[in-house]
Amino acid sequence: MYIGRDLSELTLEPMERWELNELLYHQHIFSQLALYLSTEGASLHVKIIRELESRGPTHGDSGGWDHSSTPIYD
């Protein structure tokens, strides 16, 4: 379950100020709904992807006993 600011709150501030877990969560949701997004939604999805790319790798290994192999945004 996602615990954080919803999209209506986040769109009121610059994406540079979004937390990593917010970017990861909303990117995941947008990717699941990609076929159903309007032009505006697809544009926001691209902006989220670009912001994530500009922040660098979110994970770089296959995990371990003390950390997950994929980012956890919950």
PDB file of N, CA, C and O in Angstrom:
ATOM      1  N   MET A   1       0.844  -1.175   0.000  1.00  0.00           N
ATOM      2  CA  MET A   1       0.000   0.000   0.000  1.00  0.00           C
ATOM      3  C   MET A   1       0.891   1.240   0.000  1.00  0.00           C
ATOM      4  O   MET A   1       1.840   1.346   0.777  1.00  0.00           O
ATOM      5  N   TYR A   2       0.565   2.158  -0.877  1.00  0.00           N
ATOM      6  CA  TYR A   2       1.330   3.396  -0.990  1.00  0.00           C
ATOM      7  C   TYR A   2       0.897   4.376   0.090  1.00  0.00           C
ATOM      8  O   TYR A   2      -0.292   4.637   0.275  1.00  0.00           O
ATOM      9  N   ILE A   3       1.875   4.908   0.791  1.00  0.00           N
ATOM     10  CA  ILE A   3       1.598   5.935   1.787  1.00  0.00           C
ATOM     11  C   ILE A   3       2.421   7.145   1.381  1.00  0.00           C
ATOM     12  O   ILE A   3       3.648   7.139   1.478  1.00  0.00           O
ATOM     13  N   GLY A   4       1.742   8.167   0.932  1.00  0.00           N
ATOM     14  CA  GLY A   4       2.436   9.358   0.476  1.00  0.00           C
ATOM     15  C   GLY A   4       1.454  10.331  -0.142  1.00  0.00           C
ATOM     16  O   GLY A   4       0.238  10.150  -0.080  1.00  0.00           O
ATOM     17  N   ARG A   5       2.013  11.360  -0.737  1.00  0.00           N
ATOM     18  CA  ARG A   5       1.174  12.379  -1.349  1.00  0.00           C
ATOM     19  C   ARG A   5       0.545  11.847  -2.634  1.00  0.00           C
ATOM     20  O   ARG A   5       1.174  11.106  -3.389  1.00  0.00           O
ATOM     21  N   ASP A   6      -0.712  12.241  -2.866  1.00  0.00           N
ATOM     22  CA  ASP A   6      -1.361  11.796  -4.086  1.00  0.00           C
ATOM     23  C   ASP A   6      -0.961  12.695  -5.252  1.00  0.00           C
ATOM     24  O   ASP A   6      -0.318  13.729  -5.065  1.00  0.00           O
ATOM     25  N   LEU A   7      -1.345  12.290  -6.438  1.00  0.00           N
ATOM     26  CA  LEU A   7      -0.912  12.969  -7.649  1.00  0.00           C
ATOM     27  C   LEU A   7      -1.412  14.409  -7.721  1.00  0.00           C
ATOM     28  O   LEU A   7      -0.716  15.272  -8.257  1.00  0.00           O
ATOM     29  N   SER A   8      -2.596  14.682  -7.196  1.00  0.00           N
ATOM     30  CA  SER A   8      -3.101  16.054  -7.236  1.00  0.00           C
ATOM     31  C   SER A   8      -2.246  16.995  -6.385  1.00  0.00           C
ATOM     32  O   SER A   8      -2.096  18.169  -6.725  1.00  0.00           O
ATOM     33  N   GLU A   9      -1.689  16.495  -5.290  1.00  0.00           N
ATOM     34  CA  GLU A   9      -0.769  17.296  -4.474  1.00  0.00           C
ATOM     35  C   GLU A   9       0.566  17.478  -5.181  1.00  0.00           C
ATOM     36  O   GLU A   9       1.124  18.575  -5.205  1.00  0.00           O
ATOM     37  N   LEU A  10       1.068  16.399  -5.752  1.00  0.00           N
ATOM     38  CA  LEU A  10       2.395  16.422  -6.360  1.00  0.00           C
ATOM     39  C   LEU A  10       2.470  17.317  -7.590  1.00  0.00           C
ATOM     40  O   LEU A  10       3.505  17.932  -7.843  1.00  0.00           O
ATOM     41  N   THR A  11       1.391  17.396  -8.353  1.00  0.00           N
ATOM     42  CA  THR A  11       1.433  18.212  -9.567  1.00  0.00           C
ATOM     43  C   THR A  11       1.506  19.703  -9.255  1.00  0.00           C
ATOM     44  O   THR A  11       1.749  20.509 -10.154  1.00  0.00           O
ATOM     45  N   LEU A  12       1.304  20.073  -8.018  1.00  0.00           N
ATOM     46  CA  LEU A  12       1.377  21.478  -7.632  1.00  0.00           C
ATOM     47  C   LEU A  12       2.795  21.943  -7.323  1.00  0.00           C
ATOM     48  O   LEU A  12       3.028  23.132  -7.109  1.00  0.00           O
ATOM     49  N   GLU A  13       3.745  21.002  -7.298  1.00  0.00           N
ATOM     50  CA  GLU A  13       5.125  21.396  -7.035  1.00  0.00           C
ATOM     51  C   GLU A  13       6.055  20.794  -8.077  1.00  0.00           C
ATOM     52  O   GLU A  13       5.714  19.800  -8.719  1.00  0.00           O
ATOM     53  N   PRO A  14       7.228  21.391  -8.246  1.00  0.00           N
ATOM     54  CA  PRO A  14       8.164  20.907  -9.267  1.00  0.00           C
ATOM     55  C   PRO A  14       8.575  19.454  -9.008  1.00  0.00           C
ATOM     56  O   PRO A  14       8.706  19.020  -7.863  1.00  0.00           O
ATOM     57  N   MET A  15       8.771  18.731 -10.083  1.00  0.00           N
ATOM     58  CA  MET A  15       9.109  17.318  -9.959  1.00  0.00           C
ATOM     59  C   MET A  15      10.443  17.100  -9.252  1.00  0.00           C
ATOM     60  O   MET A  15      10.667  16.035  -8.677  1.00  0.00           O
ATOM     61  N   GLU A  16      11.318  18.077  -9.284  1.00  0.00           N
ATOM     62  CA  GLU A  16      12.607  17.960  -8.596  1.00  0.00           C
ATOM     63  C   GLU A  16      12.421  17.814  -7.085  1.00  0.00           C
ATOM     64  O   GLU A  16      13.306  17.313  -6.391  1.00  0.00           O
ATOM     65  N   ARG A  17      11.276  18.250  -6.584  1.00  0.00           N
ATOM     66  CA  ARG A  17      11.012  18.181  -5.149  1.00  0.00           C
ATOM     67  C   ARG A  17      10.220  16.935  -4.754  1.00  0.00           C
ATOM     68  O   ARG A  17       9.924  16.735  -3.576  1.00  0.00           O
ATOM     69  N   TRP A  18       9.875  16.096  -5.735  1.00  0.00           N
ATOM     70  CA  TRP A  18       9.209  14.837  -5.419  1.00  0.00           C
ATOM     71  C   TRP A  18      10.222  13.906  -4.776  1.00  0.00           C
ATOM     72  O   TRP A  18      11.398  13.922  -5.140  1.00  0.00           O
ATOM     73  N   GLU A  19       9.785  13.109  -3.838  1.00  0.00           N
ATOM     74  CA  GLU A  19      10.660  12.120  -3.223  1.00  0.00           C
ATOM     75  C   GLU A  19      10.797  10.928  -4.172  1.00  0.00           C
ATOM     76  O   GLU A  19       9.939  10.701  -5.025  1.00  0.00           O
ATOM     77  N   LEU A  20      11.870  10.180  -4.014  1.00  0.00           N
ATOM     78  CA  LEU A  20      12.134   9.049  -4.891  1.00  0.00           C
ATOM     79  C   LEU A  20      11.001   8.023  -4.839  1.00  0.00           C
ATOM     80  O   LEU A  20      10.595   7.498  -5.876  1.00  0.00           O
ATOM     81  N   ASN A  21      10.493   7.738  -3.651  1.00  0.00           N
ATOM     82  CA  ASN A  21       9.420   6.747  -3.550  1.00  0.00           C
ATOM     83  C   ASN A  21       8.156   7.215  -4.272  1.00  0.00           C
ATOM     84  O   ASN A  21       7.411   6.391  -4.802  1.00  0.00           O
ATOM     85  N   GLU A  22       7.907   8.518  -4.299  1.00  0.00           N
ATOM     86  CA  GLU A  22       6.747   9.047  -5.020  1.00  0.00           C
ATOM     87  C   GLU A  22       6.934   8.879  -6.523  1.00  0.00           C
ATOM     88  O   GLU A  22       6.008   8.471  -7.224  1.00  0.00           O
ATOM     89  N   LEU A  23       8.121   9.190  -7.015  1.00  0.00           N
ATOM     90  CA  LEU A  23       8.414   9.012  -8.440  1.00  0.00           C
ATOM     91  C   LEU A  23       8.284   7.546  -8.838  1.00  0.00           C
ATOM     92  O   LEU A  23       7.662   7.231  -9.853  1.00  0.00           O
ATOM     93  N   LEU A  24       8.864   6.652  -8.048  1.00  0.00           N
ATOM     94  CA  LEU A  24       8.821   5.232  -8.370  1.00  0.00           C
ATOM     95  C   LEU A  24       7.400   4.691  -8.358  1.00  0.00           C
ATOM     96  O   LEU A  24       7.014   3.929  -9.245  1.00  0.00           O
ATOM     97  N   TYR A  25       6.630   5.078  -7.369  1.00  0.00           N
ATOM     98  CA  TYR A  25       5.252   4.594  -7.277  1.00  0.00           C
ATOM     99  C   TYR A  25       4.423   5.061  -8.470  1.00  0.00           C
ATOM    100  O   TYR A  25       3.761   4.256  -9.125  1.00  0.00           O
ATOM    101  N   HIS A  26       4.460   6.351  -8.746  1.00  0.00           N
ATOM    102  CA  HIS A  26       3.633   6.874  -9.829  1.00  0.00           C
ATOM    103  C   HIS A  26       4.118   6.408 -11.193  1.00  0.00           C
ATOM    104  O   HIS A  26       3.306   6.256 -12.105  1.00  0.00           O
ATOM    105  N   GLN A  27       5.428   6.175 -11.364  1.00  0.00           N
ATOM    106  CA  GLN A  27       5.919   5.624 -12.614  1.00  0.00           C
ATOM    107  C   GLN A  27       5.370   4.214 -12.799  1.00  0.00           C
ATOM    108  O   GLN A  27       4.970   3.838 -13.901  1.00  0.00           O
ATOM    109  N   HIS A  28       5.354   3.441 -11.727  1.00  0.00           N
ATOM    110  CA  HIS A  28       4.820   2.078 -11.798  1.00  0.00           C
ATOM    111  C   HIS A  28       3.337   2.093 -12.180  1.00  0.00           C
ATOM    112  O   HIS A  28       2.908   1.327 -13.042  1.00  0.00           O
ATOM    113  N   ILE A  29       2.571   2.950 -11.548  1.00  0.00           N
ATOM    114  CA  ILE A  29       1.140   3.035 -11.835  1.00  0.00           C
ATOM    115  C   ILE A  29       0.903   3.469 -13.277  1.00  0.00           C
ATOM    116  O   ILE A  29       0.080   2.879 -13.977  1.00  0.00           O
ATOM    117  N   PHE A  30       1.622   4.499 -13.723  1.00  0.00           N
ATOM    118  CA  PHE A  30       1.464   4.958 -15.099  1.00  0.00           C
ATOM    119  C   PHE A  30       1.844   3.863 -16.098  1.00  0.00           C
ATOM    120  O   PHE A  30       1.194   3.724 -17.134  1.00  0.00           O
ATOM    121  N   SER A  31       2.881   3.092 -15.801  1.00  0.00           N
ATOM    122  CA  SER A  31       3.279   2.027 -16.724  1.00  0.00           C
ATOM    123  C   SER A  31       2.205   0.937 -16.787  1.00  0.00           C
ATOM    124  O   SER A  31       2.002   0.336 -17.842  1.00  0.00           O
ATOM    125  N   GLN A  32       1.521   0.676 -15.678  1.00  0.00           N
ATOM    126  CA  GLN A  32       0.440  -0.305 -15.670  1.00  0.00           C
ATOM    127  C   GLN A  32      -0.771   0.179 -16.471  1.00  0.00           C
ATOM    128  O   GLN A  32      -1.511  -0.626 -17.036  1.00  0.00           O
ATOM    129  N   LEU A  33      -0.965   1.496 -16.513  1.00  0.00           N
ATOM    130  CA  LEU A  33      -2.124   2.082 -17.185  1.00  0.00           C
ATOM    131  C   LEU A  33      -1.777   2.694 -18.544  1.00  0.00           C
ATOM    132  O   LEU A  33      -2.593   3.417 -19.115  1.00  0.00           O
ATOM    133  N   ALA A  34      -0.605   2.422 -19.057  1.00  0.00           N
ATOM    134  CA  ALA A  34      -0.099   3.094 -20.262  1.00  0.00           C
ATOM    135  C   ALA A  34      -1.081   3.047 -21.438  1.00  0.00           C
ATOM    136  O   ALA A  34      -1.230   4.035 -22.157  1.00  0.00           O
ATOM    137  N   LEU A  35      -1.735   1.931 -21.634  1.00  0.00           N
ATOM    138  CA  LEU A  35      -2.659   1.819 -22.763  1.00  0.00           C
ATOM    139  C   LEU A  35      -3.873   2.737 -22.640  1.00  0.00           C
ATOM    140  O   LEU A  35      -4.525   3.042 -23.638  1.00  0.00           O
ATOM    141  N   TYR A  36      -4.173   3.173 -21.435  1.00  0.00           N
ATOM    142  CA  TYR A  36      -5.388   3.934 -21.183  1.00  0.00           C
ATOM    143  C   TYR A  36      -5.138   5.421 -20.927  1.00  0.00           C
ATOM    144  O   TYR A  36      -6.085   6.171 -20.694  1.00  0.00           O
ATOM    145  N   LEU A  37      -3.876   5.856 -20.967  1.00  0.00           N
ATOM    146  CA  LEU A  37      -3.543   7.240 -20.651  1.00  0.00           C
ATOM    147  C   LEU A  37      -3.909   8.184 -21.778  1.00  0.00           C
ATOM    148  O   LEU A  37      -3.770   7.854 -22.956  1.00  0.00           O
ATOM    149  N   SER A  38      -4.375   9.353 -21.405  1.00  0.00           N
ATOM    150  CA  SER A  38      -4.594  10.412 -22.383  1.00  0.00           C
ATOM    151  C   SER A  38      -3.239  11.006 -22.749  1.00  0.00           C
ATOM    152  O   SER A  38      -2.208  10.603 -22.210  1.00  0.00           O
ATOM    153  N   THR A  39      -3.251  11.958 -23.659  1.00  0.00           N
ATOM    154  CA  THR A  39      -2.020  12.630 -24.064  1.00  0.00           C
ATOM    155  C   THR A  39      -1.362  13.309 -22.868  1.00  0.00           C
ATOM    156  O   THR A  39      -0.141  13.261 -22.716  1.00  0.00           O
ATOM    157  N   GLU A  40      -2.165  13.936 -22.028  1.00  0.00           N
ATOM    158  CA  GLU A  40      -1.640  14.611 -20.836  1.00  0.00           C
ATOM    159  C   GLU A  40      -1.021  13.609 -19.860  1.00  0.00           C
ATOM    160  O   GLU A  40       0.044  13.865 -19.299  1.00  0.00           O
ATOM    161  N   GLY A  41      -1.680  12.480 -19.659  1.00  0.00           N
ATOM    162  CA  GLY A  41      -1.153  11.448 -18.776  1.00  0.00           C
ATOM    163  C   GLY A  41       0.137  10.850 -19.300  1.00  0.00           C
ATOM    164  O   GLY A  41       1.073  10.612 -18.537  1.00  0.00           O
ATOM    165  N   ALA A  42       0.189  10.604 -20.612  1.00  0.00           N
ATOM    166  CA  ALA A  42       1.408  10.063 -21.220  1.00  0.00           C
ATOM    167  C   ALA A  42       2.560  11.054 -21.096  1.00  0.00           C
ATOM    168  O   ALA A  42       3.704  10.655 -20.874  1.00  0.00           O
ATOM    169  N   SER A  43       2.263  12.339 -21.238  1.00  0.00           N
ATOM    170  CA  SER A  43       3.285  13.376 -21.102  1.00  0.00           C
ATOM    171  C   SER A  43       3.831  13.414 -19.677  1.00  0.00           C
ATOM    172  O   SER A  43       5.040  13.533 -19.481  1.00  0.00           O
ATOM    173  N   LEU A  44       2.960  13.316 -18.695  1.00  0.00           N
ATOM    174  CA  LEU A  44       3.395  13.292 -17.290  1.00  0.00           C
ATOM    175  C   LEU A  44       4.236  12.047 -17.012  1.00  0.00           C
ATOM    176  O   LEU A  44       5.220  12.112 -16.275  1.00  0.00           O
ATOM    177  N   HIS A  45       3.852  10.921 -17.597  1.00  0.00           N
ATOM    178  CA  HIS A  45       4.622   9.686 -17.425  1.00  0.00           C
ATOM    179  C   HIS A  45       6.040   9.864 -17.960  1.00  0.00           C
ATOM    180  O   HIS A  45       7.002   9.447 -17.315  1.00  0.00           O
ATOM    181  N   VAL A  46       6.174  10.471 -19.117  1.00  0.00           N
ATOM    182  CA  VAL A  46       7.499  10.719 -19.701  1.00  0.00           C
ATOM    183  C   VAL A  46       8.319  11.643 -18.796  1.00  0.00           C
ATOM    184  O   VAL A  46       9.518  11.427 -18.619  1.00  0.00           O
ATOM    185  N   LYS A  47       7.694  12.654 -18.231  1.00  0.00           N
ATOM    186  CA  LYS A  47       8.397  13.568 -17.323  1.00  0.00           C
ATOM    187  C   LYS A  47       8.891  12.830 -16.078  1.00  0.00           C
ATOM    188  O   LYS A  47       9.999  13.081 -15.604  1.00  0.00           O
ATOM    189  N   ILE A  48       8.077  11.933 -15.556  1.00  0.00           N
ATOM    190  CA  ILE A  48       8.467  11.151 -14.387  1.00  0.00           C
ATOM    191  C   ILE A  48       9.665  10.262 -14.731  1.00  0.00           C
ATOM    192  O   ILE A  48      10.615  10.170 -13.953  1.00  0.00           O
ATOM    193  N   ILE A  49       9.620   9.614 -15.883  1.00  0.00           N
ATOM    194  CA  ILE A  49      10.732   8.760 -16.314  1.00  0.00           C
ATOM    195  C   ILE A  49      12.010   9.583 -16.455  1.00  0.00           C
ATOM    196  O   ILE A  49      13.073   9.162 -16.001  1.00  0.00           O
ATOM    197  N   ARG A  50      11.909  10.745 -17.079  1.00  0.00           N
ATOM    198  CA  ARG A  50      13.091  11.607 -17.252  1.00  0.00           C
ATOM    199  C   ARG A  50      13.654  12.068 -15.908  1.00  0.00           C
ATOM    200  O   ARG A  50      14.871  12.135 -15.737  1.00  0.00           O
ATOM    201  N   GLU A  51      12.787  12.383 -14.965  1.00  0.00           N
ATOM    202  CA  GLU A  51      13.251  12.788 -13.636  1.00  0.00           C
ATOM    203  C   GLU A  51      13.963  11.636 -12.943  1.00  0.00           C
ATOM    204  O   GLU A  51      15.010  11.835 -12.326  1.00  0.00           O
ATOM    205  N   LEU A  52      13.411  10.442 -13.038  1.00  0.00           N
ATOM    206  CA  LEU A  52      14.069   9.273 -12.450  1.00  0.00           C
ATOM    207  C   LEU A  52      15.436   9.041 -13.096  1.00  0.00           C
ATOM    208  O   LEU A  52      16.410   8.748 -12.402  1.00  0.00           O
ATOM    209  N   GLU A  53      15.507   9.170 -14.419  1.00  0.00           N
ATOM    210  CA  GLU A  53      16.781   8.986 -15.118  1.00  0.00           C
ATOM    211  C   GLU A  53      17.803  10.038 -14.706  1.00  0.00           C
ATOM    212  O   GLU A  53      18.993   9.742 -14.595  1.00  0.00           O
ATOM    213  N   SER A  54      17.341  11.265 -14.478  1.00  0.00           N
ATOM    214  CA  SER A  54      18.267  12.340 -14.108  1.00  0.00           C
ATOM    215  C   SER A  54      18.832  12.141 -12.694  1.00  0.00           C
ATOM    216  O   SER A  54      19.896  12.666 -12.366  1.00  0.00           O
ATOM    217  N   ARG A  55      18.120  11.389 -11.871  1.00  0.00           N
ATOM    218  CA  ARG A  55      18.590  11.142 -10.505  1.00  0.00           C
ATOM    219  C   ARG A  55      19.578   9.982 -10.423  1.00  0.00           C
ATOM    220  O   ARG A  55      20.158   9.729  -9.367  1.00  0.00           O
ATOM    221  N   GLY A  56      19.766   9.293 -11.515  1.00  0.00           N
ATOM    222  CA  GLY A  56      20.716   8.187 -11.529  1.00  0.00           C
ATOM    223  C   GLY A  56      20.053   6.866 -11.224  1.00  0.00           C
ATOM    224  O   GLY A  56      18.834   6.790 -11.065  1.00  0.00           O
ATOM    225  N   PRO A  57      20.867   5.813 -11.143  1.00  0.00           N
ATOM    226  CA  PRO A  57      20.311   4.469 -10.914  1.00  0.00           C
ATOM    227  C   PRO A  57      19.578   4.375  -9.577  1.00  0.00           C
ATOM    228  O   PRO A  57      20.036   4.912  -8.568  1.00  0.00           O
ATOM    229  N   THR A  58      18.450   3.696  -9.583  1.00  0.00           N
ATOM    230  CA  THR A  58      17.716   3.483  -8.340  1.00  0.00           C
ATOM    231  C   THR A  58      18.089   2.161  -7.700  1.00  0.00           C
ATOM    232  O   THR A  58      17.849   1.945  -6.512  1.00  0.00           O
ATOM    233  N   HIS A  59      18.672   1.282  -8.487  1.00  0.00           N
ATOM    234  CA  HIS A  59      19.200   0.027  -7.948  1.00  0.00           C
ATOM    235  C   HIS A  59      20.306  -0.440  -8.876  1.00  0.00           C
ATOM    236  O   HIS A  59      20.278  -0.164 -10.075  1.00  0.00           O
ATOM    237  N   GLY A  60      21.256  -1.129  -8.334  1.00  0.00           N
ATOM    238  CA  GLY A  60      22.370  -1.520  -9.155  1.00  0.00           C
ATOM    239  C   GLY A  60      22.857  -2.934  -8.909  1.00  0.00           C
ATOM    240  O   GLY A  60      23.887  -3.340  -9.449  1.00  0.00           O
ATOM    241  N   ASP A  61      22.133  -3.682  -8.106  1.00  0.00           N
ATOM    242  CA  ASP A  61      22.579  -5.051  -7.857  1.00  0.00           C
ATOM    243  C   ASP A  61      21.379  -5.987  -7.807  1.00  0.00           C
ATOM    244  O   ASP A  61      20.241  -5.575  -8.033  1.00  0.00           O
ATOM    245  N   SER A  62      21.650  -7.227  -7.512  1.00  0.00           N
ATOM    246  CA  SER A  62      20.579  -8.215  -7.503  1.00  0.00           C
ATOM    247  C   SER A  62      19.999  -8.464  -6.120  1.00  0.00           C
ATOM    248  O   SER A  62      19.271  -9.435  -5.915  1.00  0.00           O
ATOM    249  N   GLY A  63      20.314  -7.606  -5.187  1.00  0.00           N
ATOM    250  CA  GLY A  63      19.752  -7.745  -3.849  1.00  0.00           C
ATOM    251  C   GLY A  63      20.673  -8.544  -2.933  1.00  0.00           C
ATOM    252  O   GLY A  63      21.748  -8.994  -3.329  1.00  0.00           O
ATOM    253  N   GLY A  64      20.226  -8.699  -1.731  1.00  0.00           N
ATOM    254  CA  GLY A  64      20.995  -9.422  -0.736  1.00  0.00           C
ATOM    255  C   GLY A  64      20.124  -9.694   0.474  1.00  0.00           C
ATOM    256  O   GLY A  64      18.936  -9.371   0.482  1.00  0.00           O
ATOM    257  N   TRP A  65      20.716 -10.284   1.488  1.00  0.00           N
ATOM    258  CA  TRP A  65      19.922 -10.607   2.670  1.00  0.00           C
ATOM    259  C   TRP A  65      19.426  -9.366   3.387  1.00  0.00           C
ATOM    260  O   TRP A  65      18.440  -9.425   4.121  1.00  0.00           O
ATOM    261  N   ASP A  66      20.103  -8.237   3.180  1.00  0.00           N
ATOM    262  CA  ASP A  66      19.736  -7.015   3.900  1.00  0.00           C
ATOM    263  C   ASP A  66      19.066  -5.960   3.037  1.00  0.00           C
ATOM    264  O   ASP A  66      18.750  -4.879   3.534  1.00  0.00           O
ATOM    265  N   HIS A  67      18.840  -6.241   1.756  1.00  0.00           N
ATOM    266  CA  HIS A  67      18.167  -5.271   0.890  1.00  0.00           C
ATOM    267  C   HIS A  67      17.521  -5.961  -0.308  1.00  0.00           C
ATOM    268  O   HIS A  67      17.933  -7.044  -0.723  1.00  0.00           O
ATOM    269  N   SER A  68      16.524  -5.321  -0.836  1.00  0.00           N
ATOM    270  CA  SER A  68      15.752  -5.853  -1.945  1.00  0.00           C
ATOM    271  C   SER A  68      16.490  -5.679  -3.265  1.00  0.00           C
ATOM    272  O   SER A  68      17.367  -4.824  -3.389  1.00  0.00           O
ATOM    273  N   SER A  69      16.126  -6.496  -4.247  1.00  0.00           N
ATOM    274  CA  SER A  69      16.703  -6.353  -5.578  1.00  0.00           C
ATOM    275  C   SER A  69      16.011  -5.267  -6.390  1.00  0.00           C
ATOM    276  O   SER A  69      16.543  -4.820  -7.405  1.00  0.00           O
ATOM    277  N   THR A  70      14.843  -4.845  -5.959  1.00  0.00           N
ATOM    278  CA  THR A  70      14.113  -3.768  -6.618  1.00  0.00           C
ATOM    279  C   THR A  70      13.786  -2.696  -5.591  1.00  0.00           C
ATOM    280  O   THR A  70      13.630  -3.000  -4.408  1.00  0.00           O
ATOM    281  N   PRO A  71      13.680  -1.440  -6.029  1.00  0.00           N
ATOM    282  CA  PRO A  71      13.336  -0.379  -5.088  1.00  0.00           C
ATOM    283  C   PRO A  71      11.960  -0.615  -4.461  1.00  0.00           C
ATOM    284  O   PRO A  71      11.028  -1.050  -5.137  1.00  0.00           O
ATOM    285  N   ILE A  72      11.849  -0.334  -3.206  1.00  0.00           N
ATOM    286  CA  ILE A  72      10.580  -0.442  -2.503  1.00  0.00           C
ATOM    287  C   ILE A  72      10.047   0.969  -2.304  1.00  0.00           C
ATOM    288  O   ILE A  72      10.697   1.792  -1.660  1.00  0.00           O
ATOM    289  N   TYR A  73       8.890   1.250  -2.839  1.00  0.00           N
ATOM    290  CA  TYR A  73       8.340   2.597  -2.752  1.00  0.00           C
ATOM    291  C   TYR A  73       7.160   2.670  -1.815  1.00  0.00           C
ATOM    292  O   TYR A  73       6.486   3.699  -1.745  1.00  0.00           O
ATOM    293  N   ASP A  74       6.899   1.607  -1.100  1.00  0.00           N
ATOM    294  CA  ASP A  74       5.798   1.611  -0.130  1.00  0.00           C
ATOM    295  C   ASP A  74       6.228   2.216   1.169  1.00  0.00           C
ATOM    296  O   ASP A  74       5.431   2.302   2.103  1.00  0.00           O
TER     297      ASP A  74
END
